[in-house]
Amino acid sequence: MDFSAPDSDIIAHGPDIVAALRAIVPDGVVSDSASLAAFDGDALTAYRQKPLVTVLPRDAEQVAAILAYASEHGVPVVPRGAGTSLSGGALPRADGILLGLARMSRILDIDLENRCVVVEPGVTNLAITRAVEGRGFYYGPDPSSQIACTIGGNVAENSGGLHCLKYGLTTNNLLGVEFVLMSGERIRLGGRAPGAGGLDLLGVVCGSEGLLGVVVEATVRILPKPPATRTLLAAFSSVPDAGQCVADIIAAGIVPAAMEFMDRRCIAAVEAYSAPGYPACEGVLIIDADGIGAEVDHAIARIGGIARANGAEVREARDEAERGRLWAGRKAAFPAMGRLAPDMLCMDGTIPRHKLPLVLARMARMSEEYRLGFCNVFHAGDGNLHPLIIFDTMKPGEHDRAEAFGADILKLCVEVGGVLTGEHGVGVEKRDLMPTMFSEADLAQQQRLKCAFDAGGLLNPGKVFPTLSACVEGGHMHVKDGRVPFPNLPRF
Ligand SMILES: Cc1cc2nc3c(=O)[nH]c(=O)nc-3n(C[C@H](O)[C@H](O)[C@H](O)COP(=O)(O)OP(=O)(O)OC[C@H]3O[C@@H](n4cnc5c(N)ncnc54)[C@H](O)[C@@H]3O)c2cc1C
C-alpha cells in the first residue's frame, strides 16, 4: 500500500499546532510520543502511524473550533471514534491532527414518544440499547464490536451487524445528525420527524467515512423489543447445502431476524475459544426469528423444515442462556482467529446470494494458490461475506500474500455482480480497488461531492479515493499563497 509522504512543513509547525489545540481544549491534547502510540491505528493492524497530535474535545463547540483552526492552517484531520475500523478508516497521519470523539459520550435525550434517542458521537453502540432496554426498547444495528464501537464511527461506516437482515444498517436507523464541516460551520441534517425534504444529505453523510465532516450528535431510531424470539442452529455436512438452505429460506418469503454462517474451521476455533456448544460439522447456520409468538412459531417451523430438506440437523436453543451462548460464539469469531494464527485480515464483500456456491468454491481454490488458510463467516441472509484470512506477518511474504488473496476475493465479489464492501467501509484497505468497481466518471462525481464539503481535501485524506481529484477544477480548491494542499498526491 502506497501512502503519500507527510508534509514536512506541517510537521515543523507541530509545536504551534499543539499550542493552538491546547487553547481550544486545555485538558484534552496528547502530544508526547509515548502517549501517541495509543492512537497509532485501528483494527486494520497491519498499518501503524502515530499522529502529529491527538485532541479529545468534550463538545461540539470545541470540535467546530478545532476544524476551523485546521482549515485555516491547512492541517489534515482524521476523525476517530473507538478505533475499531477494520478498513483503516481511522489510521492517523504523521502530519495530521487525530480528532478523538470518545469523550463526547453523553446520551442527550431518550424520546420514547418519537421512538428515538439523541446521543453524542462517542456513545457506544451497546450503550444505546443499555439505556433503553429497561423500558422495552433496543437499538437495531448490532455490530459484533458493539461493546466498543461508537455511534459516530457507525454513522461514518454505515455499520451493520447480525440483525441487519431484518432491521437494516445504520442508514435505515438514523434519523438525523449534527455535523461539523471542515470550515467549522455546524449543520443539521434530518431530525426526529422522518422525511426532511431537500436533497438527502443525511444519506450522503451516512457511510462517508470521515471524509465530509464530523458527526457531533446523532438521532437514532429505537425499536420495541419483540415479544418472542426463537433461535435455531442448523448443522450441515456440506457447505453448498447450507448455501442452498439460505437461498430457499429467502425465496420462501421468510425474513429471519438474523441468519449467520460459520464454516468447520471457524466453528472449531470458536469452540476452542469460548465453547458455545456448536456441533462438529462442515458448517452451521444460526437463525433467529422474532415477532409475535404465533408468527415466530410459524416461521421457525418453516425454517426448520427447509433446513432439514437441505440435509441439516436442526436444534433449537432451549432458553435465553443458550440463545445468548450461540450468539456470543458468533460474535467471538474474529477474536477466536487468534487460536489459528497470529494475524488475521477480515475481508468484507457482498455478493448476490445465488453466487454463494461459486464464490465459496473459488475462494477455496485461491486459498490453495496463496498457501494461506482462511475461515468463512458471513451474514448469510444478505450475502455479506467476511472471509477471515489467517497468516503470520513474521513469516516472509505472508502479509503480502494475505493482502493479494484478500484483494482477489473482493475483485471476485465485484466480478459476480457484488460490491467491494458490505459494512466495513473502504478506508485504506480497499482504496486501490475502487477502480475495479467504479468507472472514472463514477469516481470523479463522488469526488466532486467530497469537494463540495471539503474543498481543501483536509478531512481524512488518503482514504477511500485512490487519487485525490483537484477540487480547483470545479473552482472549489483553496489555494493559499500559490500552494495547493498535498502537491505530492497524484491528481487527475
Ligand atoms: C471484533 C470486531 C468486530 C466487528 N464487527 C462488525 C460488524 O459486525 N459490523 C460492522 O459493520 N462492523 C464491524 N466491525 C468494524 C467496526 O467496529 C465498525 O466499522 C465501527 O462502526 C467503527 O466504529 P469506531 O467508533 O471504532 O470508529 P473508528 O474505527 O474510530 O472510525 C471509523 C471511521 O469513522 C470515522 N469516524 C469516527 N467517528 C466519527 C465521527 N464522529 N464523525 C465522522 N467520522 C467519524 C473515522 O474517521 C473512520 O473513517 C468490527 C470490528 C471489530 C474489531
Ligand as a Chemical Component Dictionary entry (heavy atoms), coordinates in Angstrom:
data_LIG
# 
_chem_comp.id                   LIG 
_chem_comp.type                 NON-POLYMER 
_chem_comp.pdbx_formal_charge   0 
_chem_comp.three_letter_code    LIG 
# 
loop_
_chem_comp_atom.comp_id 
_chem_comp_atom.atom_id 
_chem_comp_atom.alt_atom_id 
_chem_comp_atom.type_symbol 
_chem_comp_atom.charge 
_chem_comp_atom.model_Cartn_x 
_chem_comp_atom.model_Cartn_y 
_chem_comp_atom.model_Cartn_z 
_chem_comp_atom.pdbx_ordinal 
LIG C1  C1  C 0 -14.007 -7.545 16.512 1  
LIG C2  C2  C 0 -14.686 -6.609 15.542 2  
LIG C3  C3  C 0 -15.945 -6.916 15.077 3  
LIG C4  C4  C 0 -16.599 -6.050 14.180 4  
LIG N1  N1  N 0 -17.847 -6.374 13.752 5  
LIG C5  C5  C 0 -18.505 -5.550 12.924 6  
LIG C6  C6  C 0 -19.829 -5.859 12.479 7  
LIG O1  O1  O 0 -20.430 -6.874 12.856 8  
LIG N2  N2  N 0 -20.424 -4.996 11.625 9  
LIG C7  C7  C 0 -19.807 -3.860 11.198 10 
LIG O2  O2  O 0 -20.403 -3.112 10.420 11 
LIG N3  N3  N 0 -18.564 -3.533 11.595 12 
LIG C8  C8  C 0 -17.897 -4.340 12.453 13 
LIG N4  N4  N 0 -16.630 -4.010 12.863 14 
LIG C9  C9  C 0 -15.979 -2.787 12.344 15 
LIG C10 C10 C 0 -16.106 -1.532 13.238 16 
LIG O3  O3  O 0 -16.403 -1.882 14.572 17 
LIG C11 C11 C 0 -17.152 -0.564 12.698 18 
LIG O4  O4  O 0 -16.735 -0.061 11.449 19 
LIG C12 C12 C 0 -17.456 0.616  13.626 20 
LIG O5  O5  O 0 -18.536 1.372  13.148 21 
LIG C13 C13 C 0 -16.285 1.571  13.837 22 
LIG O6  O6  O 0 -16.618 2.418  14.917 23 
LIG P1  P1  P 0 -15.477 3.180  15.732 24 
LIG O7  O7  O 0 -16.136 4.036  16.748 25 
LIG O8  O8  O 0 -14.489 2.220  16.249 26 
LIG O9  O9  O 0 -14.865 4.088  14.601 27 
LIG P2  P2  P 0 -13.341 4.289  14.189 28 
LIG O10 O10 O 0 -12.724 2.977  13.884 29 
LIG O11 O11 O 0 -12.669 5.130  15.190 30 
LIG O12 O12 O 0 -13.512 5.123  12.849 31 
LIG C14 C14 C 0 -14.111 4.522  11.729 32 
LIG C15 C15 C 0 -14.323 5.577  10.647 33 
LIG O13 O13 O 0 -15.278 6.520  11.089 34 
LIG C16 C16 C 0 -14.749 7.853  11.082 35 
LIG N5  N5  N 0 -15.347 8.487  12.249 36 
LIG C17 C17 C 0 -15.334 8.050  13.536 37 
LIG N6  N6  N 0 -16.062 8.875  14.310 38 
LIG C18 C18 C 0 -16.541 9.857  13.501 39 
LIG C19 C19 C 0 -17.363 11.000 13.703 40 
LIG N7  N7  N 0 -17.858 11.306 14.905 41 
LIG N8  N8  N 0 -17.649 11.785 12.643 42 
LIG C20 C20 C 0 -17.169 11.494 11.403 43 
LIG N9  N9  N 0 -16.383 10.426 11.159 44 
LIG C21 C21 C 0 -16.083 9.624  12.188 45 
LIG C22 C22 C 0 -13.245 7.661  11.122 46 
LIG O14 O14 O 0 -12.566 8.732  10.512 47 
LIG C23 C23 C 0 -13.075 6.385  10.322 48 
LIG O15 O15 O 0 -13.078 6.672  8.951  49 
LIG C24 C24 C 0 -15.949 -4.863 13.746 50 
LIG C25 C25 C 0 -14.681 -4.560 14.237 51 
LIG C26 C26 C 0 -14.042 -5.407 15.105 52 
LIG C27 C27 C 0 -12.685 -5.047 15.604 53 
# 
loop_
_chem_comp_bond.comp_id 
_chem_comp_bond.atom_id_1 
_chem_comp_bond.atom_id_2 
_chem_comp_bond.value_order 
_chem_comp_bond.pdbx_ordinal 
LIG C1  C2  SING 1  
LIG C2  C3  SING 2  
LIG C2  C26 DOUB 3  
LIG C3  C4  DOUB 4  
LIG C4  N1  SING 5  
LIG C4  C24 SING 6  
LIG N1  C5  DOUB 7  
LIG C5  C6  SING 8  
LIG C5  C8  SING 9  
LIG C6  O1  DOUB 10 
LIG C6  N2  SING 11 
LIG N2  C7  SING 12 
LIG C7  O2  DOUB 13 
LIG C7  N3  SING 14 
LIG N3  C8  DOUB 15 
LIG C8  N4  SING 16 
LIG N4  C9  SING 17 
LIG N4  C24 SING 18 
LIG C9  C10 SING 19 
LIG C10 O3  SING 20 
LIG C10 C11 SING 21 
LIG C11 O4  SING 22 
LIG C11 C12 SING 23 
LIG C12 O5  SING 24 
LIG C12 C13 SING 25 
LIG C13 O6  SING 26 
LIG O6  P1  SING 27 
LIG P1  O7  DOUB 28 
LIG P1  O8  SING 29 
LIG P1  O9  SING 30 
LIG O9  P2  SING 31 
LIG P2  O10 DOUB 32 
LIG P2  O11 SING 33 
LIG P2  O12 SING 34 
LIG O12 C14 SING 35 
LIG C14 C15 SING 36 
LIG C15 O13 SING 37 
LIG C15 C23 SING 38 
LIG O13 C16 SING 39 
LIG C16 N5  SING 40 
LIG C16 C22 SING 41 
LIG N5  C17 SING 42 
LIG N5  C21 SING 43 
LIG C17 N6  DOUB 44 
LIG N6  C18 SING 45 
LIG C18 C19 SING 46 
LIG C18 C21 DOUB 47 
LIG C19 N7  SING 48 
LIG C19 N8  DOUB 49 
LIG N8  C20 SING 50 
LIG C20 N9  DOUB 51 
LIG N9  C21 SING 52 
LIG C22 O14 SING 53 
LIG C22 C23 SING 54 
LIG C23 O15 SING 55 
LIG C24 C25 DOUB 56 
LIG C25 C26 SING 57 
LIG C26 C27 SING 58 
# 
